Amino acid sequence: MSFLAIGTVARAPARRAFLQQGGLVLSGAAIALLSGRTALAKGAQAQESDVRILNTALAAELEAVAAYQLGAESKLLQKPVLDLALTFQGHHRAHAELLSKTVKALGGKPVAEQAHYTFPTSSLKSQADVLRFAATLEKGAVSAYLGAVPVFDNRDLAKAAASILGDEAMHWAVLRHALGEEPVPVAFMS
């Protein structure tokens, strides 16, 4: 869930899928209630839905790790911004490790890192470009986790996603501040 990510184009579909997952989970739950399935079947279905949401988040976090690596290797970031990017990459790596372990604990198979990600490297010509791009991606992560929190059947998973959401929001604010922009431009996120 928990994502200087260099790939708006590639990452946006993953974020959208993560958000759209909520509609699918709610529809599945509504159908299960209307059809009178047993509590066991609903529990299994809910767990499968949670695993799908977690795997979608894991895919986005793995992409973020790769994107931050690309940003770090771009030679566009200077200290202390480079150090900040590597710190944020470490956060995304930790999110990915936790998500992977959780998927396994729930009996699912964690998604793997892709061999290649498509990032818009040609549009990144300065440190400010990289920061602006990363801030956009972190804001997308905030929205994705915000959409996921209420649709987890397992409330402990919802709490974990909310914790990662907080981290993503801090990343977004810090990146905006590094750009000289208002760190927290809105009172509510959507």
GIFENZI-V662885 format. One record per residue. RES is the residue in one small letter. NEAR is the number of other ideal C-beta (glycine too) atoms within 10 Angstrom. D_LAST is the distance of its C-alpha to the last C-alpha in whole Angstrom. Layout:
res:RES near:NEAR d_last:D_LAST
res:RES near:NEAR d_last:D_LAST
//
This chain:
res:m near:30 d_last:16
res:s near:27 d_last:18
res:f near:34 d_last:18
res:l near:31 d_last:21
res:a near:34 d_last:20
res:i near:30 d_last:22
res:g near:21 d_last:21
res:t near:18 d_last:18
res:v near:10 d_last:20
res:a near:18 d_last:21
res:r near:26 d_last:18
res:a near:13 d_last:15
res:p near:10 d_last:17
res:a near:22 d_last:17
res:r near:24 d_last:13
res:r near:15 d_last:13
res:a near:16 d_last:16
res:f near:25 d_last:14
res:l near:18 d_last:11
res:q near:13 d_last:14
res:q near:21 d_last:16
res:g near:19 d_last:14
res:g near:11 d_last:16
res:l near:14 d_last:19
res:v near:22 d_last:19
res:l near:13 d_last:19
res:s near:10 d_last:21
res:g near:18 d_last:23
res:a near:16 d_last:23
res:a near:10 d_last:24
res:i near:11 d_last:27
res:a near:17 d_last:28
res:l near:10 d_last:28
res:l near:8 d_last:30
res:s near:9 d_last:32
res:g near:8 d_last:34
res:r near:14 d_last:33
res:t near:9 d_last:35
res:a near:8 d_last:33
res:l near:8 d_last:34
res:a near:12 d_last:33
res:k near:17 d_last:29
res:g near:14 d_last:29
res:a near:13 d_last:30
res:q near:17 d_last:28
res:a near:17 d_last:25
res:q near:16 d_last:26
res:e near:16 d_last:26
res:s near:21 d_last:22
res:d near:23 d_last:21
res:v near:21 d_last:24
res:r near:18 d_last:22
res:i near:30 d_last:18
res:l near:27 d_last:20
res:n near:20 d_last:22
res:t near:23 d_last:19
res:a near:32 d_last:18
res:l near:27 d_last:21
res:a near:23 d_last:22
res:a near:29 d_last:19
res:e near:29 d_last:20
res:l near:24 d_last:23
res:e near:26 d_last:22
res:a near:32 d_last:21
res:v near:22 d_last:24
res:a near:21 d_last:26
res:a near:27 d_last:24
res:y near:27 d_last:24
res:q near:18 d_last:28
res:l near:18 d_last:28
res:g near:28 d_last:27
res:a near:18 d_last:29
res:e near:10 d_last:32
res:s near:19 d_last:31
res:k near:8 d_last:33
res:l near:20 d_last:31
res:l near:22 d_last:30
res:q near:9 d_last:32
res:k near:7 d_last:32
res:p near:10 d_last:30
res:v near:19 d_last:27
res:l near:18 d_last:29
res:d near:12 d_last:29
res:l near:18 d_last:26
res:a near:27 d_last:25
res:l near:15 d_last:27
res:t near:13 d_last:26
res:f near:25 d_last:22
res:q near:20 d_last:24
res:g near:12 d_last:26
res:h near:20 d_last:22
res:h near:28 d_last:21
res:r near:17 d_last:25
res:a near:15 d_last:25
res:h near:28 d_last:22
res:a near:25 d_last:23
res:e near:14 d_last:26
res:l near:19 d_last:25
res:l near:28 d_last:23
res:s near:20 d_last:26
res:k near:11 d_last:28
res:t near:21 d_last:26
res:v near:21 d_last:27
res:k near:12 d_last:30
res:a near:9 d_last:31
res:l near:14 d_last:29
res:g near:10 d_last:32
res:g near:18 d_last:30
res:k near:10 d_last:30
res:p near:19 d_last:28
res:v near:19 d_last:27
res:a near:10 d_last:29
res:e near:14 d_last:28
res:q near:12 d_last:29
res:a near:5 d_last:32
res:h near:7 d_last:30
res:y near:19 d_last:27
res:t near:11 d_last:26
res:f near:22 d_last:25
res:p near:13 d_last:25
res:t near:12 d_last:28
res:s near:6 d_last:30
res:s near:13 d_last:27
res:l near:21 d_last:27
res:k near:11 d_last:30
res:s near:10 d_last:29
res:q near:20 d_last:27
res:a near:14 d_last:25
res:d near:15 d_last:24
res:v near:27 d_last:23
res:l near:26 d_last:21
res:r near:20 d_last:19
res:f near:23 d_last:19
res:a near:30 d_last:18
res:a near:23 d_last:15
res:t near:16 d_last:14
res:l near:28 d_last:14
res:e near:26 d_last:13
res:k near:21 d_last:10
res:g near:23 d_last:10
res:a near:31 d_last:11
res:v near:24 d_last:8
res:s near:18 d_last:6
res:a near:31 d_last:9
res:y near:29 d_last:10
res:l near:19 d_last:7
res:g near:21 d_last:8
res:a near:26 d_last:12
res:v near:21 d_last:13
res:p near:12 d_last:13
res:v near:21 d_last:15
res:f near:21 d_last:18
res:d near:18 d_last:21
res:n near:17 d_last:22
res:r near:9 d_last:21
res:d near:10 d_last:22
res:l near:23 d_last:20
res:a near:17 d_last:17
res:k near:11 d_last:18
res:a near:22 d_last:19
res:a near:26 d_last:16
res:a near:16 d_last:14
res:s near:15 d_last:17
res:i near:26 d_last:16
res:l near:22 d_last:12
res:g near:12 d_last:14
res:d near:21 d_last:16
res:e near:28 d_last:14
res:a near:18 d_last:12
res:m near:15 d_last:15
res:h near:27 d_last:16
res:w near:23 d_last:14
res:a near:19 d_last:15
res:v near:18 d_last:19
res:l near:26 d_last:19
res:r near:19 d_last:17
res:h near:14 d_last:20
res:a near:19 d_last:23
res:l near:15 d_last:22
res:g near:8 d_last:23
res:e near:13 d_last:19
res:e near:10 d_last:18
res:p near:14 d_last:16
res:v near:11 d_last:13
res:p near:10 d_last:13
res:v near:8 d_last:10
res:a near:5 d_last:10
res:f near:5 d_last:7
res:m near:14 d_last:4
res:s near:7 d_last:0
//
